[in-house]
Protein backbone atom coordinates (compact mmCIF):
# COMPACT_ATOMS: atom_id res chain seq x y z
CA UNK A 1 0.00 0.00 0.00
CA UNK A 2 2.83 2.39 0.89
CA UNK A 3 4.68 1.63 -2.35
CA UNK A 4 1.54 2.47 -4.36
CA UNK A 5 1.23 5.83 -2.61
CA UNK A 6 4.89 6.61 -3.18
CA UNK A 7 4.58 6.43 -6.96
CA UNK A 8 2.12 9.34 -7.02
CA UNK A 9 4.79 11.90 -6.06
CA UNK A 10 6.97 13.40 -8.77
CA UNK A 11 10.66 13.43 -7.90
CA UNK A 12 12.74 15.22 -6.89
CA UNK A 13 11.44 16.07 -3.43
CA UNK A 14 12.45 19.12 -1.42
CA UNK A 15 12.07 19.99 2.26
CA UNK A 16 11.52 23.37 3.89
CA UNK A 17 12.00 23.99 7.61
CA UNK A 18 11.01 26.90 9.83
CA UNK A 19 12.81 26.59 13.17
CA UNK A 20 11.52 29.15 15.65
CA UNK A 21 11.73 29.80 19.35
CA UNK A 22 8.66 27.69 20.10
CA UNK A 23 8.79 24.85 17.57
CA UNK A 24 10.31 23.43 14.41
CA UNK A 25 8.01 22.97 11.42
CA UNK A 26 8.96 20.96 8.33
CA UNK A 27 7.23 20.27 5.02
CA UNK A 28 8.19 17.96 2.17
CA UNK A 29 7.00 18.90 -1.32
CA UNK A 30 7.10 16.98 -4.61
CA UNK A 31 8.35 18.45 -7.91
CA UNK A 32 4.77 19.24 -8.96
CA UNK A 33 4.16 21.24 -5.76
CA UNK A 34 2.07 18.67 -3.93
CA UNK A 35 2.73 18.28 -0.21
CA UNK A 36 4.18 14.87 0.63
CA UNK A 37 4.12 15.33 4.39
CA UNK A 38 4.55 17.71 7.30
CA UNK A 39 6.00 17.40 10.78
CA UNK A 40 6.94 19.42 13.82
CA UNK A 41 9.31 19.23 16.77
CA UNK A 42 10.38 21.26 19.78
CA UNK A 43 12.11 24.68 19.84
CA UNK A 44 14.67 25.48 17.15
CA UNK A 45 16.41 28.74 18.06
CA UNK A 46 20.02 28.28 16.99
CA UNK A 47 21.40 30.34 19.87
CA UNK A 48 19.25 29.25 22.79
CA UNK A 49 18.52 25.54 22.25
CA UNK A 50 21.19 23.04 23.26
CA UNK A 51 22.66 21.17 20.32
CA UNK A 52 21.47 17.66 21.23
CA UNK A 53 17.94 18.97 21.66
CA UNK A 54 18.16 20.95 18.42
CA UNK A 55 19.23 17.87 16.46
CA UNK A 56 16.45 15.84 18.06
CA UNK A 57 13.78 18.43 17.28
CA UNK A 58 14.92 18.77 13.67
CA UNK A 59 15.05 15.01 13.16
CA UNK A 60 11.58 14.64 14.64
CA UNK A 61 10.06 17.28 12.35
CA UNK A 62 11.81 16.20 9.15
CA UNK A 63 11.34 12.52 9.91
CA UNK A 64 7.59 13.03 10.17
CA UNK A 65 7.50 15.10 6.97
CA UNK A 66 9.42 12.65 4.77
CA UNK A 67 8.32 8.99 4.66
CA UNK A 68 11.30 6.67 5.07
CA UNK A 69 10.72 5.05 1.66
CA UNK A 70 10.94 8.45 -0.07
CA UNK A 71 14.05 9.85 1.58
CA UNK A 72 16.27 8.81 -1.30
CA UNK A 73 14.28 11.20 -3.51
CA UNK A 74 15.02 14.33 -1.44
CA UNK A 75 17.54 16.51 -3.26
CA UNK A 76 17.48 19.77 -1.27
CA UNK A 77 16.66 20.88 2.27
CA UNK A 78 16.49 24.51 3.40
CA UNK A 79 16.04 25.60 7.00
CA UNK A 80 15.24 29.04 8.35
CA UNK A 81 16.37 29.40 11.97
CA UNK A 82 15.70 31.94 14.67
CA UNK A 83 19.13 33.04 15.88
CA UNK A 84 20.80 32.43 12.50
CA UNK A 85 20.33 35.83 10.88
CA UNK A 86 22.81 38.62 10.38
CA UNK A 87 23.92 40.90 13.19
CA UNK A 88 25.26 40.13 16.64
CA UNK A 89 25.75 36.42 17.14
CA UNK A 90 24.80 35.59 13.54
CA UNK A 91 27.98 33.75 12.60
CA UNK A 92 27.88 31.20 15.45
CA UNK A 93 24.11 30.95 15.12
CA UNK A 94 24.23 30.07 11.44
CA UNK A 95 27.13 27.69 11.97
CA UNK A 96 25.29 25.91 14.78
CA UNK A 97 22.16 25.65 12.63
CA UNK A 98 24.12 24.16 9.73
CA UNK A 99 25.86 21.61 11.92
CA UNK A 100 22.70 20.53 13.73
CA UNK A 101 20.64 20.28 10.56
CA UNK A 102 23.37 18.28 8.83
CA UNK A 103 23.52 15.86 11.75
CA UNK A 104 19.74 15.48 11.85
CA UNK A 105 19.59 14.78 8.11
CA UNK A 106 22.39 12.24 8.35
CA UNK A 107 20.49 10.39 11.07
CA UNK A 108 17.51 10.20 8.73
CA UNK A 109 19.50 9.04 5.71
CA UNK A 110 19.21 12.42 4.00
CA UNK A 111 22.86 13.40 4.26
CA UNK A 112 23.34 13.61 0.47
CA UNK A 113 20.72 16.31 -0.04
CA UNK A 114 21.89 19.85 -0.82
CA UNK A 115 21.65 21.92 2.34
CA UNK A 116 20.78 25.60 2.77
CA UNK A 117 20.49 27.59 6.01
CA UNK A 118 18.90 31.01 6.41
CA UNK A 119 17.67 33.19 9.22
CA UNK A 120 13.99 32.97 10.11
CA UNK A 121 13.33 36.44 8.66
CA UNK A 122 14.80 35.35 5.32
CA UNK A 123 12.46 32.40 4.89
CA UNK A 124 9.59 34.57 6.13
CA UNK A 125 10.36 37.11 3.40
CA UNK A 126 10.33 34.34 0.78
CA UNK A 127 6.91 33.22 2.05
CA UNK A 128 5.25 36.23 0.43
CA UNK A 129 3.66 35.72 -3.02
CA UNK A 130 6.31 35.10 -5.65
CA UNK A 131 9.01 34.28 -3.06
CA UNK A 132 10.58 37.79 -3.19
CA UNK A 133 14.29 38.17 -2.53
CA UNK A 134 13.93 41.64 -1.02
CA UNK A 135 11.60 43.24 1.51
CA UNK A 136 10.82 43.94 5.14
CA UNK A 137 9.84 41.33 7.70
CA UNK A 138 8.28 41.61 11.15
CA UNK A 139 8.00 38.52 13.34
CA UNK A 140 6.13 38.65 16.64
CA UNK A 141 5.47 35.51 18.60
CA UNK A 142 7.30 34.50 21.74
CA UNK A 143 9.88 37.15 20.77
CA UNK A 144 9.86 40.02 18.28
CA UNK A 145 12.23 41.12 15.52
CA UNK A 146 12.10 43.15 12.33
CA UNK A 147 14.56 43.02 9.47
CA UNK A 148 15.34 44.23 5.99
CA UNK A 149 16.16 41.45 3.53
CA UNK A 150 18.10 42.05 0.29
CA UNK A 151 19.21 39.31 -2.06
CA UNK A 152 17.71 36.74 0.34
CA UNK A 153 20.06 37.80 3.12
CA UNK A 154 19.37 39.93 6.17
CA UNK A 155 21.09 43.29 5.88
CA UNK A 156 19.57 45.11 8.85
CA UNK A 157 17.91 43.98 12.09
CA UNK A 158 15.88 45.88 14.66
CA UNK A 159 15.18 44.35 18.09
CA UNK A 160 15.26 40.57 18.43
CA UNK A 161 17.33 41.26 21.54
CA UNK A 162 15.73 38.58 23.70
CA UNK A 163 13.45 38.62 26.72
CA UNK A 164 15.85 40.47 29.01
CA UNK A 165 16.86 43.33 26.72
CA UNK A 166 14.21 43.60 24.02
CA UNK A 167 11.53 41.69 22.08
CA UNK A 168 9.23 44.66 22.59
CA UNK A 169 5.61 43.96 21.71
CA UNK A 170 6.13 40.19 21.73
CA UNK A 171 4.18 37.47 23.49
CA UNK A 172 6.76 37.57 26.28
CA UNK A 173 6.38 41.34 26.56
CA UNK A 174 2.59 41.04 26.79
CA UNK A 175 2.80 38.26 29.37
CA UNK A 176 5.27 40.17 31.52
CA UNK A 177 3.18 43.33 31.35
CA UNK A 178 0.11 41.33 32.37
CA UNK A 179 1.88 39.80 35.35
CA UNK A 180 3.30 43.14 36.43
CA UNK A 181 -0.17 44.64 36.24
CA UNK A 182 -1.58 41.83 38.32
CA UNK A 183 0.98 42.57 41.01
CA UNK A 184 0.01 46.25 40.95
CA UNK A 185 -3.63 45.27 41.38
CA UNK A 186 -2.80 43.04 44.35
CA UNK A 187 -0.89 46.00 45.82
CA UNK A 188 -3.86 48.26 45.32
CA UNK A 189 -2.05 50.39 42.74
CA UNK A 190 -4.31 49.39 39.84
CA UNK A 191 -7.89 48.14 39.27
CA UNK A 192 -8.64 44.43 39.69
CA UNK A 193 -10.30 43.65 36.36
CA UNK A 194 -10.87 40.54 34.21
CA UNK A 195 -7.23 40.32 33.07
CA UNK A 196 -5.96 40.33 36.64
CA UNK A 197 -8.35 37.52 37.52
CA UNK A 198 -7.34 35.45 34.48
CA UNK A 199 -3.62 35.89 35.20
CA UNK A 200 -3.88 35.05 38.88
CA UNK A 201 -6.11 32.02 38.19
CA UNK A 202 -3.33 30.71 35.93
CA UNK A 203 -0.40 31.55 38.19
CA UNK A 204 -1.82 30.92 41.68
CA UNK A 205 -5.10 29.05 41.10
CA UNK A 206 -7.62 29.29 43.90
CA UNK A 207 -5.67 31.87 45.89
CA UNK A 208 -6.73 35.18 44.35
CA UNK A 209 -9.47 37.22 46.01
CA UNK A 210 -9.97 41.00 45.79
CA UNK A 211 -11.38 40.90 49.34
CA UNK A 212 -8.09 39.73 50.89
CA UNK A 213 -6.73 41.86 53.73
CA UNK A 214 -3.24 43.36 53.64
CA UNK A 215 -1.57 40.25 55.07
CA UNK A 216 -3.37 37.98 52.61
CA UNK A 217 -2.38 40.18 49.70
CA UNK A 218 1.22 40.15 50.86
CA UNK A 219 1.24 36.35 50.89
CA UNK A 220 -0.39 36.36 47.45
CA UNK A 221 2.35 38.63 46.11
CA UNK A 222 5.01 36.30 47.48
CA UNK A 223 3.32 33.33 45.78
CA UNK A 224 3.19 35.19 42.46
CA UNK A 225 6.87 36.12 42.66
CA UNK A 226 7.82 32.58 43.64
CA UNK A 227 5.98 31.24 40.60
CA UNK A 228 7.54 33.78 38.24
CA UNK A 229 11.13 33.27 39.35
CA UNK A 230 10.79 29.49 39.27
CA UNK A 231 9.91 29.50 35.55
CA UNK A 232 12.05 29.80 32.47
CA UNK A 233 11.57 33.46 31.46
CA UNK A 234 9.92 32.63 28.14
CA UNK A 235 7.09 30.89 30.02
CA UNK A 236 5.68 34.37 30.61
CA UNK A 237 4.78 34.41 26.92
CA UNK A 238 2.16 31.77 27.71
CA UNK A 239 0.23 34.46 29.59
CA UNK A 240 -0.24 36.55 26.43
CA UNK A 241 -3.38 34.69 25.27
CA UNK A 242 -4.98 35.80 28.54
CA UNK A 243 -4.51 39.42 27.44
CA UNK A 244 -6.36 38.61 24.22
CA UNK A 245 -9.13 36.81 26.13
CA UNK A 246 -9.56 39.67 28.59
CA UNK A 247 -9.69 42.22 25.77
CA UNK A 248 -12.50 40.16 24.29
CA UNK A 249 -14.31 40.49 27.61
CA UNK A 250 -14.07 44.26 27.41
CA UNK A 251 -11.13 44.77 29.78
CA UNK A 252 -9.86 48.27 28.97
CA UNK A 253 -6.39 47.58 30.34
CA UNK A 254 -6.01 44.43 28.20
CA UNK A 255 -7.07 46.37 25.11
CA UNK A 256 -4.57 49.09 25.91
CA UNK A 257 -1.80 46.49 26.19
CA UNK A 258 -2.65 45.10 22.75
CA UNK A 259 -2.75 48.63 21.30
CA UNK A 260 0.62 49.45 22.86
CA UNK A 261 2.18 46.20 21.63
CA UNK A 262 1.07 46.95 18.06
CA UNK A 263 2.38 50.51 18.22
CA UNK A 264 5.73 49.37 19.59
CA UNK A 265 6.01 46.80 16.80
CA UNK A 266 5.21 49.53 14.29
CA UNK A 267 8.04 51.61 15.80
CA UNK A 268 10.33 48.64 15.21
CA UNK A 269 9.34 48.61 11.53
CA UNK A 270 9.82 52.38 11.25
CA UNK A 271 13.40 51.98 12.44
CA UNK A 272 14.15 50.02 9.25
CA UNK A 273 13.59 53.14 7.14
CA UNK A 274 10.72 51.73 5.06
CA UNK A 275 9.95 53.16 1.62
CA UNK A 276 6.37 53.42 0.35
CA UNK A 277 5.53 50.48 -1.89
CA UNK A 278 7.90 48.05 -0.21
CA UNK A 279 6.54 44.71 0.95
CA UNK A 280 6.22 43.94 4.64
CA UNK A 281 5.79 40.30 5.59
CA UNK A 282 4.32 39.83 9.06
CA UNK A 283 4.20 36.50 10.82
CA UNK A 284 4.37 34.79 14.20
CA UNK A 285 1.65 33.86 16.63
CA UNK A 286 0.64 37.49 17.18
CA UNK A 287 0.75 38.71 13.58
CA UNK A 288 0.04 35.76 11.30
CA UNK A 289 -3.35 35.38 9.58
CA UNK A 290 -6.04 36.01 12.22
CA UNK A 291 -3.35 36.88 14.79
CA UNK A 292 -4.62 39.12 17.63
CA UNK A 293 -2.34 42.02 16.69
CA UNK A 294 -2.68 41.74 12.92
CA UNK A 295 -5.32 44.40 12.31
CA UNK A 296 -3.87 46.74 14.94
CA UNK A 297 -0.45 46.48 13.30
CA UNK A 298 -1.83 47.08 9.82
CA UNK A 299 -3.52 50.25 11.01
CA UNK A 300 -0.36 51.39 12.80
CA UNK A 301 1.86 51.01 9.71
CA UNK A 302 -0.73 52.22 7.17
CA UNK A 303 0.85 55.71 6.95
CA UNK A 304 4.07 54.08 5.75
CA UNK A 305 2.45 52.96 2.48
CA UNK A 306 3.73 49.39 2.67
CA UNK A 307 2.24 46.32 1.00
CA UNK A 308 1.52 43.98 3.93
CA UNK A 309 1.39 40.21 3.66
CA UNK A 310 0.46 38.06 6.65
CA UNK A 311 1.83 34.51 6.52
CA UNK A 312 1.34 31.75 9.10
CA UNK A 313 5.07 30.91 9.30
CA UNK A 314 8.20 30.68 7.17
CA UNK A 315 7.69 27.14 5.88
CA UNK A 316 6.39 28.22 2.47
CA UNK A 317 9.45 30.41 2.03
CA UNK A 318 11.80 27.64 3.10
CA UNK A 319 10.16 25.29 0.61
CA UNK A 320 10.47 27.91 -2.16
CA UNK A 321 14.18 28.35 -1.38
CA UNK A 322 14.69 24.58 -1.27
CA UNK A 323 13.14 24.25 -4.72
CA UNK A 324 15.43 27.01 -6.03
CA UNK A 325 18.41 25.23 -4.47
CA UNK A 326 17.40 21.93 -6.08
CA UNK A 327 17.12 23.62 -9.48
CA UNK A 328 20.45 25.46 -9.25
CA UNK A 329 23.30 24.17 -11.42
CA UNK A 330 25.97 22.30 -9.41
CA UNK A 331 28.41 24.65 -7.74
CA UNK A 332 26.16 27.73 -7.95
CA UNK A 333 24.18 27.33 -4.68
C-alpha positions as CSV (number, residue, x, y, z in Angstrom):
1,X,0.0,0.0,0.0
2,X,2.8,2.4,0.9
3,X,4.7,1.6,-2.4
4,X,1.5,2.5,-4.4
5,X,1.2,5.8,-2.6
6,X,4.9,6.6,-3.2
7,X,4.6,6.4,-7.0
8,X,2.1,9.3,-7.0
9,X,4.8,11.9,-6.1
10,X,7.0,13.4,-8.8
11,X,10.7,13.4,-7.9
12,X,12.7,15.2,-6.9
13,X,11.4,16.1,-3.4
14,X,12.4,19.1,-1.4
15,X,12.1,20.0,2.3
16,X,11.5,23.4,3.9
17,X,12.0,24.0,7.6
18,X,11.0,26.9,9.8
19,X,12.8,26.6,13.2
20,X,11.5,29.2,15.7
21,X,11.7,29.8,19.3
22,X,8.7,27.7,20.1
23,X,8.8,24.9,17.6
24,X,10.3,23.4,14.4
25,X,8.0,23.0,11.4
26,X,9.0,21.0,8.3
27,X,7.2,20.3,5.0
28,X,8.2,18.0,2.2
29,X,7.0,18.9,-1.3
30,X,7.1,17.0,-4.6
31,X,8.3,18.4,-7.9
32,X,4.8,19.2,-9.0
33,X,4.2,21.2,-5.8
34,X,2.1,18.7,-3.9
35,X,2.7,18.3,-0.2
36,X,4.2,14.9,0.6
37,X,4.1,15.3,4.4
38,X,4.6,17.7,7.3
39,X,6.0,17.4,10.8
40,X,6.9,19.4,13.8
41,X,9.3,19.2,16.8
42,X,10.4,21.3,19.8
43,X,12.1,24.7,19.8
44,X,14.7,25.5,17.2
45,X,16.4,28.7,18.1
46,X,20.0,28.3,17.0
47,X,21.4,30.3,19.9
48,X,19.2,29.2,22.8
49,X,18.5,25.5,22.2
50,X,21.2,23.0,23.3
51,X,22.7,21.2,20.3
52,X,21.5,17.7,21.2
53,X,17.9,19.0,21.7
54,X,18.2,21.0,18.4
55,X,19.2,17.9,16.5
56,X,16.5,15.8,18.1
57,X,13.8,18.4,17.3
58,X,14.9,18.8,13.7
59,X,15.1,15.0,13.2
60,X,11.6,14.6,14.6
61,X,10.1,17.3,12.4
62,X,11.8,16.2,9.1
63,X,11.3,12.5,9.9
64,X,7.6,13.0,10.2
65,X,7.5,15.1,7.0
66,X,9.4,12.7,4.8
67,X,8.3,9.0,4.7
68,X,11.3,6.7,5.1
69,X,10.7,5.0,1.7
70,X,10.9,8.5,-0.1
71,X,14.0,9.9,1.6
72,X,16.3,8.8,-1.3
73,X,14.3,11.2,-3.5
74,X,15.0,14.3,-1.4
75,X,17.5,16.5,-3.3
76,X,17.5,19.8,-1.3
77,X,16.7,20.9,2.3
78,X,16.5,24.5,3.4
79,X,16.0,25.6,7.0
80,X,15.2,29.0,8.4
81,X,16.4,29.4,12.0
82,X,15.7,31.9,14.7
83,X,19.1,33.0,15.9
84,X,20.8,32.4,12.5
85,X,20.3,35.8,10.9
86,X,22.8,38.6,10.4
87,X,23.9,40.9,13.2
88,X,25.3,40.1,16.6
89,X,25.8,36.4,17.1
90,X,24.8,35.6,13.5
91,X,28.0,33.7,12.6
92,X,27.9,31.2,15.4
93,X,24.1,30.9,15.1
94,X,24.2,30.1,11.4
95,X,27.1,27.7,12.0
96,X,25.3,25.9,14.8
97,X,22.2,25.6,12.6
98,X,24.1,24.2,9.7
99,X,25.9,21.6,11.9
100,X,22.7,20.5,13.7
101,X,20.6,20.3,10.6
102,X,23.4,18.3,8.8
103,X,23.5,15.9,11.7
104,X,19.7,15.5,11.8
105,X,19.6,14.8,8.1
106,X,22.4,12.2,8.3
107,X,20.5,10.4,11.1
108,X,17.5,10.2,8.7
109,X,19.5,9.0,5.7
110,X,19.2,12.4,4.0
111,X,22.9,13.4,4.3
112,X,23.3,13.6,0.5
113,X,20.7,16.3,0.0
114,X,21.9,19.8,-0.8
115,X,21.7,21.9,2.3
116,X,20.8,25.6,2.8
117,X,20.5,27.6,6.0
118,X,18.9,31.0,6.4
119,X,17.7,33.2,9.2
120,X,14.0,33.0,10.1
121,X,13.3,36.4,8.7
122,X,14.8,35.4,5.3
123,X,12.5,32.4,4.9
124,X,9.6,34.6,6.1
125,X,10.4,37.1,3.4
126,X,10.3,34.3,0.8
127,X,6.9,33.2,2.1
128,X,5.2,36.2,0.4
129,X,3.7,35.7,-3.0
130,X,6.3,35.1,-5.6
131,X,9.0,34.3,-3.1
132,X,10.6,37.8,-3.2
133,X,14.3,38.2,-2.5
134,X,13.9,41.6,-1.0
135,X,11.6,43.2,1.5
136,X,10.8,43.9,5.1
137,X,9.8,41.3,7.7
138,X,8.3,41.6,11.1
139,X,8.0,38.5,13.3
140,X,6.1,38.7,16.6
141,X,5.5,35.5,18.6
142,X,7.3,34.5,21.7
143,X,9.9,37.1,20.8
144,X,9.9,40.0,18.3
145,X,12.2,41.1,15.5
146,X,12.1,43.2,12.3
147,X,14.6,43.0,9.5
148,X,15.3,44.2,6.0
149,X,16.2,41.4,3.5
150,X,18.1,42.1,0.3
151,X,19.2,39.3,-2.1
152,X,17.7,36.7,0.3
153,X,20.1,37.8,3.1
154,X,19.4,39.9,6.2
155,X,21.1,43.3,5.9
156,X,19.6,45.1,8.9
157,X,17.9,44.0,12.1
158,X,15.9,45.9,14.7
159,X,15.2,44.4,18.1
160,X,15.3,40.6,18.4
161,X,17.3,41.3,21.5
162,X,15.7,38.6,23.7
163,X,13.5,38.6,26.7
164,X,15.9,40.5,29.0
165,X,16.9,43.3,26.7
166,X,14.2,43.6,24.0
167,X,11.5,41.7,22.1
168,X,9.2,44.7,22.6
169,X,5.6,44.0,21.7
170,X,6.1,40.2,21.7
171,X,4.2,37.5,23.5
172,X,6.8,37.6,26.3
173,X,6.4,41.3,26.6
174,X,2.6,41.0,26.8
175,X,2.8,38.3,29.4
176,X,5.3,40.2,31.5
177,X,3.2,43.3,31.4
178,X,0.1,41.3,32.4
179,X,1.9,39.8,35.4
180,X,3.3,43.1,36.4
181,X,-0.2,44.6,36.2
182,X,-1.6,41.8,38.3
183,X,1.0,42.6,41.0
184,X,0.0,46.2,40.9
185,X,-3.6,45.3,41.4
186,X,-2.8,43.0,44.3
187,X,-0.9,46.0,45.8
188,X,-3.9,48.3,45.3
189,X,-2.0,50.4,42.7
190,X,-4.3,49.4,39.8
191,X,-7.9,48.1,39.3
192,X,-8.6,44.4,39.7
193,X,-10.3,43.6,36.4
194,X,-10.9,40.5,34.2
195,X,-7.2,40.3,33.1
196,X,-6.0,40.3,36.6
197,X,-8.3,37.5,37.5
198,X,-7.3,35.4,34.5
199,X,-3.6,35.9,35.2
200,X,-3.9,35.0,38.9
201,X,-6.1,32.0,38.2
202,X,-3.3,30.7,35.9
203,X,-0.4,31.6,38.2
204,X,-1.8,30.9,41.7
205,X,-5.1,29.0,41.1
206,X,-7.6,29.3,43.9
207,X,-5.7,31.9,45.9
208,X,-6.7,35.2,44.4
209,X,-9.5,37.2,46.0
210,X,-10.0,41.0,45.8
211,X,-11.4,40.9,49.3
212,X,-8.1,39.7,50.9
213,X,-6.7,41.9,53.7
214,X,-3.2,43.4,53.6
215,X,-1.6,40.3,55.1
216,X,-3.4,38.0,52.6
217,X,-2.4,40.2,49.7
218,X,1.2,40.2,50.9
219,X,1.2,36.4,50.9
220,X,-0.4,36.4,47.5
221,X,2.4,38.6,46.1
222,X,5.0,36.3,47.5
223,X,3.3,33.3,45.8
224,X,3.2,35.2,42.5
225,X,6.9,36.1,42.7
226,X,7.8,32.6,43.6
227,X,6.0,31.2,40.6
228,X,7.5,33.8,38.2
229,X,11.1,33.3,39.3
230,X,10.8,29.5,39.3
231,X,9.9,29.5,35.5
232,X,12.1,29.8,32.5
233,X,11.6,33.5,31.5
234,X,9.9,32.6,28.1
235,X,7.1,30.9,30.0
236,X,5.7,34.4,30.6
237,X,4.8,34.4,26.9
238,X,2.2,31.8,27.7
239,X,0.2,34.5,29.6
240,X,-0.2,36.5,26.4
241,X,-3.4,34.7,25.3
242,X,-5.0,35.8,28.5
243,X,-4.5,39.4,27.4
244,X,-6.4,38.6,24.2
245,X,-9.1,36.8,26.1
246,X,-9.6,39.7,28.6
247,X,-9.7,42.2,25.8
248,X,-12.5,40.2,24.3
249,X,-14.3,40.5,27.6
250,X,-14.1,44.3,27.4
251,X,-11.1,44.8,29.8
252,X,-9.9,48.3,29.0
253,X,-6.4,47.6,30.3
254,X,-6.0,44.4,28.2
255,X,-7.1,46.4,25.1
256,X,-4.6,49.1,25.9
257,X,-1.8,46.5,26.2
258,X,-2.6,45.1,22.7
259,X,-2.7,48.6,21.3
260,X,0.6,49.5,22.9
261,X,2.2,46.2,21.6
262,X,1.1,46.9,18.1
263,X,2.4,50.5,18.2
264,X,5.7,49.4,19.6
265,X,6.0,46.8,16.8
266,X,5.2,49.5,14.3
267,X,8.0,51.6,15.8
268,X,10.3,48.6,15.2
269,X,9.3,48.6,11.5
270,X,9.8,52.4,11.2
271,X,13.4,52.0,12.4
272,X,14.2,50.0,9.2
273,X,13.6,53.1,7.1
274,X,10.7,51.7,5.1
275,X,10.0,53.2,1.6
276,X,6.4,53.4,0.3
277,X,5.5,50.5,-1.9
278,X,7.9,48.1,-0.2
279,X,6.5,44.7,0.9
280,X,6.2,43.9,4.6
281,X,5.8,40.3,5.6
282,X,4.3,39.8,9.1
283,X,4.2,36.5,10.8
284,X,4.4,34.8,14.2
285,X,1.6,33.9,16.6
286,X,0.6,37.5,17.2
287,X,0.8,38.7,13.6
288,X,0.0,35.8,11.3
289,X,-3.4,35.4,9.6
290,X,-6.0,36.0,12.2
291,X,-3.4,36.9,14.8
292,X,-4.6,39.1,17.6
293,X,-2.3,42.0,16.7
294,X,-2.7,41.7,12.9
295,X,-5.3,44.4,12.3
296,X,-3.9,46.7,14.9
297,X,-0.4,46.5,13.3
298,X,-1.8,47.1,9.8
299,X,-3.5,50.3,11.0
300,X,-0.4,51.4,12.8
301,X,1.9,51.0,9.7
302,X,-0.7,52.2,7.2
303,X,0.8,55.7,7.0
304,X,4.1,54.1,5.8
305,X,2.4,53.0,2.5
306,X,3.7,49.4,2.7
307,X,2.2,46.3,1.0
308,X,1.5,44.0,3.9
309,X,1.4,40.2,3.7
310,X,0.5,38.1,6.7
311,X,1.8,34.5,6.5
312,X,1.3,31.7,9.1
313,X,5.1,30.9,9.3
314,X,8.2,30.7,7.2
315,X,7.7,27.1,5.9
316,X,6.4,28.2,2.5
317,X,9.4,30.4,2.0
318,X,11.8,27.6,3.1
319,X,10.2,25.3,0.6
320,X,10.5,27.9,-2.2
321,X,14.2,28.4,-1.4
322,X,14.7,24.6,-1.3
323,X,13.1,24.3,-4.7
324,X,15.4,27.0,-6.0
325,X,18.4,25.2,-4.5
326,X,17.4,21.9,-6.1
327,X,17.1,23.6,-9.5
328,X,20.4,25.5,-9.2
329,X,23.3,24.2,-11.4
330,X,26.0,22.3,-9.4
331,X,28.4,24.6,-7.7
332,X,26.2,27.7,-7.9
333,X,24.2,27.3,-4.7
